[in-house]
Amino acid sequence: MDEDKECPFCADRVKDRIVEEKGRVIAIRDEYPVTWYHTLILPRRHTPDFFTMTPRERADSEALVLQIVNQINRRL
């Protein structure tokens, strides 16, 4: 991941919460979850929002969302 000392999601701060990785994105458990299995999908590169992600980053995000959903559904 790009390193940014101000970013709360940079690798050193979240590496113990990473649950999956897919291409250019990672999935982490939320530090303050509002539901069971609350998971965040983050690009490795800093971007302001989903719409400024590259097509590859968006595709990796969508694939990782489906992977995480399947994992959660198997646990329920």
C-alpha atoms as an extended CHARMM CRD file, in Angstrom:
* protein
*
        76  EXT
         1         1  MET       CA              0.0000000000        0.0000000000        0.0000000000  PROA      1               0.0000000000
         2         2  ASP       CA              1.0370000000        3.5970000000       -0.4510000000  PROA      2               0.0000000000
         3         3  GLU       CA              2.2810000000        4.8860000000        2.8730000000  PROA      3               0.0000000000
         4         4  ASP       CA              0.7340000000        8.0300000000        4.3160000000  PROA      4               0.0000000000
         5         5  LYS       CA              1.3770000000        8.8760000000        7.9450000000  PROA      5               0.0000000000
         6         6  GLU       CA             -2.0350000000       10.5660000000        8.2010000000  PROA      6               0.0000000000
         7         7  CYS       CA             -3.9980000000        7.7040000000        6.6460000000  PROA      7               0.0000000000
         8         8  PRO       CA             -5.8230000000        5.4890000000        9.1810000000  PROA      8               0.0000000000
         9         9  PHE       CA             -5.8480000000        2.6360000000        6.6560000000  PROA      9               0.0000000000
        10        10  CYS       CA             -2.1690000000        2.3990000000        5.7110000000  PROA      10              0.0000000000
        11        11  ALA       CA             -0.6780000000       -1.0930000000        5.9690000000  PROA      11              0.0000000000
        12        12  ASP       CA              1.1300000000       -0.7850000000        9.2920000000  PROA      12              0.0000000000
        13        13  ARG       CA             -2.0670000000        0.3220000000       11.0030000000  PROA      13              0.0000000000
        14        14  VAL       CA             -4.3000000000       -2.3820000000        9.5350000000  PROA      14              0.0000000000
        15        15  LYS       CA             -2.1280000000       -5.3700000000        8.6860000000  PROA      15              0.0000000000
        16        16  ASP       CA             -3.3560000000       -7.3220000000       11.7120000000  PROA      16              0.0000000000
        17        17  ARG       CA             -6.9650000000       -6.7970000000       10.5040000000  PROA      17              0.0000000000
        18        18  ILE       CA             -6.4510000000       -7.8510000000        6.8600000000  PROA      18              0.0000000000
        19        19  VAL       CA             -8.7170000000      -10.8000000000        6.0980000000  PROA      19              0.0000000000
        20        20  GLU       CA             -8.2460000000      -11.1030000000        2.3330000000  PROA      20              0.0000000000
        21        21  GLU       CA             -6.3300000000       -9.5670000000       -0.5520000000  PROA      21              0.0000000000
        22        22  LYS       CA             -7.2000000000       -9.5320000000       -4.2320000000  PROA      22              0.0000000000
        23        23  GLY       CA             -5.0040000000       -7.8570000000       -6.8120000000  PROA      23              0.0000000000
        24        24  ARG       CA             -4.9720000000       -4.1680000000       -6.0630000000  PROA      24              0.0000000000
        25        25  VAL       CA             -7.3110000000       -4.1770000000       -3.0350000000  PROA      25              0.0000000000
        26        26  ILE       CA             -7.4720000000       -5.5290000000        0.5110000000  PROA      26              0.0000000000
        27        27  ALA       CA            -10.3050000000       -6.4050000000        2.8830000000  PROA      27              0.0000000000
        28        28  ILE       CA            -10.0040000000       -5.5240000000        6.5650000000  PROA      28              0.0000000000
        29        29  ARG       CA            -12.2810000000       -5.9660000000        9.5470000000  PROA      29              0.0000000000
        30        30  ASP       CA            -13.6170000000       -2.6240000000       10.6940000000  PROA      30              0.0000000000
        31        31  GLU       CA            -12.0190000000       -1.3850000000       13.9010000000  PROA      31              0.0000000000
        32        32  TYR       CA            -15.4310000000       -0.2130000000       15.1520000000  PROA      32              0.0000000000
        33        33  PRO       CA            -17.8890000000       -2.6290000000       13.5380000000  PROA      33              0.0000000000
        34        34  VAL       CA            -21.5840000000       -1.8150000000       13.4810000000  PROA      34              0.0000000000
        35        35  THR       CA            -22.5400000000       -5.3760000000       12.4720000000  PROA      35              0.0000000000
        36        36  TRP       CA            -20.9850000000       -8.8550000000       12.6610000000  PROA      36              0.0000000000
        37        37  TYR       CA            -18.2820000000       -9.3180000000       10.0000000000  PROA      37              0.0000000000
        38        38  HSD       CA            -18.2640000000       -5.5780000000        9.1610000000  PROA      38              0.0000000000
        39        39  THR       CA            -15.5520000000       -5.4870000000        6.4840000000  PROA      39              0.0000000000
        40        40  LEU       CA            -13.9800000000       -2.6470000000        4.5200000000  PROA      40              0.0000000000
        41        41  ILE       CA            -12.6290000000       -3.0720000000        0.9840000000  PROA      41              0.0000000000
        42        42  LEU       CA             -9.7280000000       -0.6920000000        0.3290000000  PROA      42              0.0000000000
        43        43  PRO       CA             -7.5100000000       -0.0540000000       -2.6820000000  PROA      43              0.0000000000
        44        44  ARG       CA             -3.7820000000       -0.3390000000       -2.0190000000  PROA      44              0.0000000000
        45        45  ARG       CA             -3.3700000000        3.0480000000       -3.7100000000  PROA      45              0.0000000000
        46        46  HSD       CA             -4.7740000000        6.1780000000       -2.0850000000  PROA      46              0.0000000000
        47        47  THR       CA             -7.8830000000        7.3550000000       -3.9100000000  PROA      47              0.0000000000
        48        48  PRO       CA            -10.5130000000        9.8720000000       -2.7950000000  PROA      48              0.0000000000
        49        49  ASP       CA            -13.4180000000        7.5430000000       -3.6240000000  PROA      49              0.0000000000
        50        50  PHE       CA            -14.6530000000        4.5590000000       -5.6220000000  PROA      50              0.0000000000
        51        51  PHE       CA            -15.1510000000        6.6680000000       -8.7370000000  PROA      51              0.0000000000
        52        52  THR       CA            -11.4910000000        7.6910000000       -8.9700000000  PROA      52              0.0000000000
        53        53  MET       CA            -10.2890000000        4.0930000000       -8.7620000000  PROA      53              0.0000000000
        54        54  THR       CA             -8.9230000000        2.5340000000      -11.9390000000  PROA      54              0.0000000000
        55        55  PRO       CA            -11.1010000000       -0.0050000000      -13.7650000000  PROA      55              0.0000000000
        56        56  ARG       CA             -8.7790000000       -2.7520000000      -12.4840000000  PROA      56              0.0000000000
        57        57  GLU       CA             -9.1040000000       -1.5410000000       -8.8780000000  PROA      57              0.0000000000
        58        58  ARG       CA            -12.9030000000       -1.4480000000       -9.1960000000  PROA      58              0.0000000000
        59        59  ALA       CA            -12.9670000000       -4.9340000000      -10.7260000000  PROA      59              0.0000000000
        60        60  ASP       CA            -10.7320000000       -6.2820000000       -7.9500000000  PROA      60              0.0000000000
        61        61  SER       CA            -12.9970000000       -4.5790000000       -5.3840000000  PROA      61              0.0000000000
        62        62  GLU       CA            -16.1290000000       -6.1390000000       -6.8130000000  PROA      62              0.0000000000
        63        63  ALA       CA            -14.5020000000       -9.5770000000       -6.9390000000  PROA      63              0.0000000000
        64        64  LEU       CA            -13.3170000000       -9.2360000000       -3.3500000000  PROA      64              0.0000000000
        65        65  VAL       CA            -16.7710000000       -8.1340000000       -2.1760000000  PROA      65              0.0000000000
        66        66  LEU       CA            -18.2600000000      -11.3140000000       -3.6500000000  PROA      66              0.0000000000
        67        67  GLN       CA            -15.5170000000      -13.4280000000       -2.0730000000  PROA      67              0.0000000000
        68        68  ILE       CA            -16.0960000000      -11.8710000000        1.3670000000  PROA      68              0.0000000000
        69        69  VAL       CA            -19.8780000000      -12.2510000000        1.0770000000  PROA      69              0.0000000000
        70        70  ASN       CA            -19.4550000000      -15.9390000000        0.2860000000  PROA      70              0.0000000000
        71        71  GLN       CA            -17.1630000000      -16.3860000000        3.2950000000  PROA      71              0.0000000000
        72        72  ILE       CA            -19.6240000000      -14.6220000000        5.5860000000  PROA      72              0.0000000000
        73        73  ASN       CA            -22.5680000000      -16.6440000000        4.2810000000  PROA      73              0.0000000000
        74        74  ARG       CA            -20.6970000000      -19.9040000000        4.9330000000  PROA      74              0.0000000000
        75        75  ARG       CA            -20.1620000000      -18.8290000000        8.5740000000  PROA      75              0.0000000000
        76        76  LEU       CA            -23.8070000000      -17.9520000000        9.2190000000  PROA      76              0.0000000000
